[in-house]
Structure formats: structure tokens, C-alpha cells
Amino acid sequence: MAAAKSVHPSAKSGRPKGADSGARRDHILNCSIDLFVDRGYHGVSMSMVARESGLSPTGLAHYFSDKDELLTEILRRRDVIDTSNWLAANDGANGSGWERITALTGLVRHNESQQQLMRLFTTMASEATNPDHPARQWLLEHHHQTMDTIRQACQEAKKDGVLRADAPEDLIARVLVSCLDGLQLQYLSDDSMTSMAESFDLLSGALFERYKA
């Protein structure tokens, strides 16, 4: 279903100045998220973004030169937010080892209230299975970075004597990332599902019990 239209100020062109530039950029990104979620990447044009943002096409071009740049910034910002929330759940940068994996439950719980960002992720991730999609590289990097962080946490847990030396860190990372992605799809599509965090906590706990030292 298409996003509801809102009343925007008259479109203005011209180079952004001062503090208004950052606020306008944020406004463009927020409007674009709604469009990409409702229409997918190929269903959105820069003219649509300009109209929803209350800008002329020329004014929009001062902030984002094309749709690929806009999408890249949206996805980058989404990952920055997730990383920030993961660190917050992990007591800043102080947590290490398996504590970093346990802290993912806090991120999952936070994301339960961020349904529009989850819809953005699931929509773009599905489209990015096409090798020619502009979000393809982002999806690969997103998964690789998350898995690398989990693998590093497993290695730290081994050094701490928390995990067995033969615990398969690659497999643990793959399973947990697959769970994160799958839970978002189920949560968005099944109204009877009231918590993702509970399911993730169950899986991560089961993996820990299986491979703990």
C-alpha cells in the first residue's frame, strides 16, 4: 500500500545553508524510507522523492545526486543505528566474548519497535538477491560484517575459556545471522508473533549450552 501523502511546503531550489541542511537531509532520508518500503527500489524515482520531501528536483540534487547515492546513505544509516544500539546493549565497548552475542538480544528487542526500518531491510535484502541490484554490495557487506563480529566474539570467548576450542565459530555466526534475518520476516508478516527477542535468546542460549567449555 502506498504511503499516505502529507502536505509539504512549496518546493524550493537552491543550495542548502547552515543547520537547515542537516535537518532537510534527514527529512529527505525519512521520506525516502517510506517510498522504498512501499514501492521497492525500482518503483521509486527521484522526482517522487523530491515531491514527498517538498523540494524541486534541482533542490534534491544538492543533497543526493542520484537514487543509488540516496539508497546507499539510507542503508548505511540503518546499519550505523543498529551498531550503536548493539554497543549500547553491550555496555558500550566494554563487553567482550560471548557477552557481545548475548547483547544481540537487546538489539533484537529494540528493533521490535522499529518496524519501518525492518521493512526497509527485508525489502532491500530480498531485492538485492539480484546480482545487478544497487543494494547487492551493501547486503554482502552487511552480512559479512555482522558475521565477522560474531566470529570475533566467539574467538574471544574461547580465549576466555568460556567456549570450547572446537566450537565452530563460522557455523555459529551463520546460524545467528540467518536467525536475525528470518525473525524479521516472521515478525513483520505474522501478527501472532509478539517477540523476536525471545526466539533469538532461545537460539543463542542453546548454542552456548552446546559449545560452552
C-alpha positions as CSV (number, residue, x, y, z in Angstrom):
1,M,0.0,0.0,0.0
2,A,1.4,3.4,-1.0
3,A,2.5,5.8,1.8
4,A,0.0,8.4,2.7
5,K,0.6,11.8,1.2
6,S,1.4,14.7,3.5
7,V,1.2,18.4,3.0
8,H,4.7,19.7,2.2
9,P,5.9,23.3,2.0
10,S,6.3,24.7,-1.5
11,A,9.3,23.3,-3.4
12,K,12.4,25.4,-3.3
13,S,15.6,25.1,-5.2
14,G,18.9,26.4,-4.1
15,R,21.9,25.2,-2.2
16,P,21.2,24.2,1.4
17,K,22.8,26.5,4.1
18,G,23.6,26.2,7.8
19,A,21.9,24.0,10.3
20,D,18.8,23.6,8.0
21,S,20.9,21.5,5.6
22,G,21.3,18.6,8.1
23,A,17.6,18.7,9.1
24,R,16.5,18.8,5.5
25,R,18.8,15.9,4.6
26,D,17.3,13.8,7.5
27,H,13.8,14.7,6.2
28,I,14.7,13.5,2.7
29,L,16.0,10.2,4.1
30,N,12.9,9.7,6.2
31,C,10.6,10.3,3.3
32,S,12.7,8.1,1.1
33,I,12.5,5.2,3.5
34,D,8.7,5.2,3.3
35,L,8.9,5.2,-0.5
36,F,11.4,2.4,-0.8
37,V,9.4,0.3,1.6
38,D,6.1,0.8,-0.2
39,R,7.4,0.7,-3.8
40,G,10.7,-1.1,-3.8
41,Y,13.9,0.4,-5.3
42,H,12.7,0.2,-8.9
43,G,9.3,1.7,-8.1
44,V,10.8,4.9,-6.8
45,S,12.0,7.9,-8.8
46,M,14.0,10.9,-7.7
47,S,11.0,13.1,-8.8
48,M,8.9,11.1,-6.3
49,V,11.4,11.7,-3.6
50,A,11.6,15.4,-4.4
51,R,7.8,15.7,-4.2
52,E,7.5,13.8,-0.9
53,S,10.3,15.9,0.5
54,G,8.9,19.2,-0.5
55,L,11.8,20.0,-2.9
56,S,12.2,20.7,-6.5
57,P,14.4,18.1,-8.4
58,T,17.1,20.7,-8.6
59,G,16.9,21.3,-4.8
60,L,17.0,17.5,-4.2
61,A,20.2,17.2,-6.3
62,H,22.0,19.5,-3.9
63,Y,21.7,16.7,-1.3
64,F,21.7,13.5,-3.3
65,S,22.9,13.3,-6.9
66,D,21.0,10.1,-7.8
67,K,18.9,7.3,-6.4
68,D,21.8,4.9,-5.8
69,E,23.5,7.5,-3.6
70,L,20.3,8.1,-1.7
71,L,19.7,4.3,-1.1
72,T,23.3,3.8,0.0
73,E,23.0,6.5,2.6
74,I,19.7,5.1,3.9
75,L,21.1,1.6,4.3
76,R,24.4,2.9,5.8
77,R,22.5,4.9,8.3
78,R,20.4,1.9,9.2
79,D,23.5,-0.1,9.9
80,V,25.0,2.7,12.0
81,I,21.9,2.8,14.1
82,D,22.0,-1.0,14.6
83,T,25.7,-0.9,15.6
84,S,25.0,1.9,18.1
85,N,22.2,0.0,19.7
86,W,24.2,-3.2,19.8
87,L,27.0,-1.3,21.6
88,A,24.5,0.2,24.0
89,A,23.1,-3.2,24.8
90,N,26.7,-4.4,25.2
91,D,27.6,-1.8,27.8
92,G,29.4,0.4,25.3
93,A,32.6,-1.1,24.1
94,N,33.3,-2.9,27.4
95,G,31.6,-6.2,26.7
96,S,33.6,-8.9,25.1
97,G,33.4,-12.6,24.2
98,W,30.0,-14.3,24.5
99,E,28.6,-11.1,26.2
100,R,28.7,-9.4,22.8
101,I,26.5,-12.2,21.3
102,T,24.2,-12.1,24.3
103,A,23.8,-8.3,23.8
104,L,22.3,-9.0,20.3
105,T,19.1,-9.9,22.2
106,G,18.9,-6.3,23.3
107,L,19.3,-5.1,19.7
108,V,16.6,-7.5,18.5
109,R,14.3,-6.3,21.3
110,H,14.9,-2.7,20.3
111,N,14.2,-3.4,16.6
112,E,10.7,-4.7,17.6
113,S,9.7,-1.1,17.8
114,Q,11.4,-0.1,14.6
115,Q,9.1,-1.8,12.1
116,Q,9.6,0.6,9.2
117,L,13.4,0.2,9.3
118,M,12.8,-3.6,9.4
119,R,10.6,-3.4,6.4
120,L,13.3,-1.4,4.6
121,F,15.8,-4.1,5.4
122,T,13.6,-7.0,4.4
123,T,12.5,-5.3,1.2
124,M,16.0,-4.3,0.1
125,A,17.5,-7.6,1.2
126,S,15.0,-9.5,-0.9
127,E,15.6,-7.3,-4.0
128,A,19.4,-7.5,-3.5
129,T,19.5,-11.2,-4.2
130,N,19.5,-10.0,-7.8
131,P,23.2,-9.5,-8.7
132,D,22.5,-6.3,-10.6
133,H,20.7,-4.6,-7.7
134,P,22.5,-1.5,-6.4
135,A,22.0,-2.8,-2.8
136,R,23.8,-6.0,-3.6
137,Q,27.1,-4.9,-2.3
138,W,25.6,-3.4,0.8
139,L,23.8,-6.7,1.6
140,L,27.0,-8.7,1.2
141,E,29.0,-6.3,3.4
142,H,26.2,-6.2,6.0
143,H,26.2,-9.9,6.4
144,H,30.0,-10.3,6.3
145,Q,30.5,-7.5,8.9
146,T,27.9,-9.0,11.3
147,M,29.3,-12.5,10.9
148,D,32.9,-11.2,11.4
149,T,31.8,-9.5,14.7
150,I,30.2,-12.7,15.9
151,R,33.2,-14.8,14.9
152,Q,35.5,-12.4,16.8
153,A,33.2,-12.7,19.8
154,C,33.5,-16.5,19.6
155,Q,37.3,-16.3,19.4
156,E,37.4,-14.1,22.5
157,A,35.1,-16.5,24.3
158,K,37.5,-19.3,23.5
159,K,40.4,-17.3,24.9
160,D,38.4,-16.6,28.0
161,G,37.8,-20.3,28.5
162,V,34.0,-19.8,28.0
163,L,33.6,-21.7,24.7
164,R,35.3,-25.0,23.8
165,A,38.3,-24.7,21.5
166,D,36.5,-26.7,18.8
167,A,33.3,-24.6,18.8
168,P,32.6,-23.9,15.1
169,E,32.6,-20.1,15.1
170,D,31.8,-19.8,11.3
171,L,28.7,-22.0,11.8
172,I,27.6,-20.2,14.9
173,A,27.9,-16.9,13.0
174,R,26.0,-18.2,10.0
175,V,23.2,-19.6,12.1
176,L,22.7,-16.5,14.2
177,V,22.7,-14.1,11.2
178,S,20.2,-16.4,9.5
179,C,18.1,-16.3,12.6
180,L,18.2,-12.4,12.7
181,D,17.1,-12.2,9.1
182,G,14.4,-14.8,9.4
183,L,12.9,-13.4,12.6
184,Q,12.4,-10.0,11.0
185,L,10.4,-11.6,8.1
186,Q,8.2,-13.6,10.5
187,Y,7.7,-10.7,12.9
188,L,6.5,-8.4,10.1
189,S,4.2,-10.9,8.4
190,D,2.7,-12.8,11.4
191,D,0.6,-10.8,13.8
192,S,0.5,-13.6,16.3
193,M,4.3,-13.2,16.9
194,T,4.8,-10.9,19.8
195,S,8.6,-11.1,20.3
196,M,11.7,-11.7,18.2
197,A,14.0,-11.3,21.2
198,E,12.6,-14.3,23.0
199,S,13.3,-16.6,20.0
200,F,16.8,-15.2,19.4
201,D,17.6,-15.6,23.1
202,L,16.5,-19.2,23.0
203,L,18.7,-20.0,20.0
204,S,21.8,-18.2,21.3
205,G,21.3,-19.8,24.7
206,A,21.0,-23.3,23.1
207,L,24.2,-22.7,21.1
208,F,26.0,-21.6,24.2
209,E,24.9,-24.7,26.1
210,R,26.1,-26.9,23.3
211,Y,29.6,-25.4,22.9
212,K,30.4,-24.0,26.4
213,A,33.7,-25.1,27.9
